[in-house]
């Protein structure tokens, strides 16, 4: 399945906490094959957090800029500098 997908990295961060390591990854995902009508496949942006108690946590973002901003907000939330971020509607 992964050989049929293209990943577009947006941001990666690692936090070291007393309970272990927390990894925050934001990336875009698109199918590798183009559509039958020649238009490119849409990219879906996601942020995954592993290493927290209620894992895995994830967020979906609508566009690249939303994903960049969302990654920063997730990082702020995990470090106690902001509220838990809300997903941006895709579409």
N, C-alpha and C positions, 0 to 999 in steps of 0.2 A: 504493500500500500504506500509506504513512504517513497518508493521509486516513482510513483505516479503523482507526487506532490512536489511543489517548489516552495521552499521556506525563505522568507525575507527577514533577516534579523533586524530588529529595531533597537533594542537595548537589553543588556544583561547586567545584573548586579548580584553580589553575594554579601549577606550580612552574617557576622559571627556573633552568636548570642550564647549565654550560659547553657542553654538547652541544646545547642548544636548550630548547624549551618542552615541559613534560609537563602534559597535561590529564587530570584525574580527574573523571569525571562519574558520579553515581549517580542513578538514576531508576527509576520504576515504569512498566510498560507493560501496557496492557489494550486489547482490541479495543473500538472505539467503539460497536459495536452490542451491545445487550443479548442475553442468551440467549433462546431461544424459550420457556422456561418462566418468564420474568420475573425470574429471579435475576441479580444482577450478575455480570459476568465476573471471574474472578480476576485480580489484579494480580501480575505477575512483576517482581521487583526485580533490577537489574543495576548493576554498577560497571564502567565502561570506562576504560581507561588508554591514552592515545595519546601518542606521543613517546618511548617507551622502545625499546631495541634489539629486543627480542622482541615487537614490537607486532603487533596489538593484544592487550593482556591484558584479561581480563574475569573477573568473578565473578558468581555468581547467589546471591540471598538469598531466604529464605522469606517474610519479613515486613518491614514498614516499619522496626521497631526494629532488626532484624538488618541491614538495609541501612544505617541510620545508623551503627551500630557498625562494620560492615564497611568503610564509606567511611573512617572515622577510622583503622582498622587498616591499610588500604591506604596512606593518607597517611603513617602512622608508618613503615611498611615502606619506602616510597620515600625517606623522609628519613633512614633508617638508625637509627630509634629503636625498631624492633620487628621480629619475624620476619614472613615472608611469610604473609599471612592464608589461612585455609582457608575454602572455601565452606560456607555453612550449607545443609543439605539442604532442598529445597523440599517443602512438603506439610504 
